[in-house]
Amino acid sequence: MKKIILLIMALIVAPVFPNSIFVFNNVDFDLYYLIGARPTDGTYYPYLSSRGPYTQPGSSTPYFVLLEGFENTTYAHASGFPFDSPVTLPASAQISHWTRTLTPGSPAINTTNSLAQMMFGSTHRYSEFKFFMLDENDNHVLSGNIDPIDLDFPSEMSGFGITITYFPLDGDVFILFDYTP
Amino acid sequence: MKTNYVKPLSFLFVLLIFFSCQKEEGETNQQNLTPNSDITVSARPTPSEDMITFLSSLSEAVIIGQNGNKKEYEETLIKASKDFLDMNGIMYNKATSNSEIFSKALELYSQKTNNLKN
């Protein structure tokens, strides 16, 4: 009986962290981004980012993920989302490679890295989204950082004819890049 | 004759406070956004009626959410998504989660924008 009460209490008290992250690039520019993850405990803020044959701005690491115009992608919680493994050292966050579920017909790469998935755990959660956009001639269009103060509530920023909205819903995170109406 | 400087000085002081309190348009929303003013953003494709309705409902939901009403925010988001999917004949069953419904609606919206662009 005591165990059941404890279990119910844990379910009620346990914080809800994002399960999946959906990114929609609904404008005609290339979107490059990094998703920041921070531990549920402590102050270290490592970045989780896909590495691989993506375009790399400058020579610094980690690499930014490229999402072309009108593409969308999902960092899904299916079998081994990085946030789910039990223990990890913060520094290891720099060598992640998330499960990337892409829309059918997308020319981008669908890769997984089970090692990275094992390294990341419930100790981490979504915290911010750093991005920049380039036009077809690789000119910088705009850059920024979606860093919601309260992850449970939506936020929006707009400028230069583009609106970027952060929608939290049922523990998931949706980020939409769209033309400003 | 003694000149009274108190009134004009107080007026100037009030004006100074007034202008210092004025925020530039969009200032709060653009703290983290750095656009390149040399580049021109291409014109937005003219959205269809259902897309406009969907978008306005999303904006409405964001405002509701920002005012701290989480339940109403989620309800508005899901209602907008369901209406948009219904208008376009996209099926979903009752067991589909809110998150899946919203994701479907955004995918459809994205697809429709892309079609308009082409």
Interface residues (C-beta under 8 A of the other chain):
Chain A: S20 F22 F24 N26 V27 D28 F70 N72 T74 T103 D135 N139 H140 V141 L142 S143 G144 N145 I146 D147 D152 F153 P154 S155 E156 M157 S158 G159 F160 G161 I162 I164 T165 F167 L169 D170 G171 D172 F174 L176 D178 Y179 T180 P181
Chain B: G26 N29 Q30 Q31 N32 L33 T34 P35 N36 D38 I39 V41 S42 R44 P45 P47 I52 L55 S56 L58 S59 A61 V62 G65 Q66 G68 K70 Y73 E74 L77 S97 N98 S99 F102 S103 L106 E107 Y109 S110 T113 N114 K117
